[in-house]
Amino acid sequence: MRKCLKCGTYTLKEICPKCGEKTVIPKPPKFSLEDRWGKYRRMLKRALKNKKA
């Protein structure tokens, strides 16, 4: 997950779809067995891995 610092929107993209600003990866979340966002983190990790290859 990425976050736009200007408008606070969360997205998987490098550029915010709302305001067009660059997004950043916020600090890692605390560990939890009931990981609500794990699906999206894994999607981002796979996308970044495929992009490099």
Summary of the structure (lengths in Angstrom):
residues: 53
radius of gyration: 12.0
end to end distance: 20.5
largest distance: 34.2
contacts: 105
relative contact order: 0.21
helix: 28%
strand: 17%
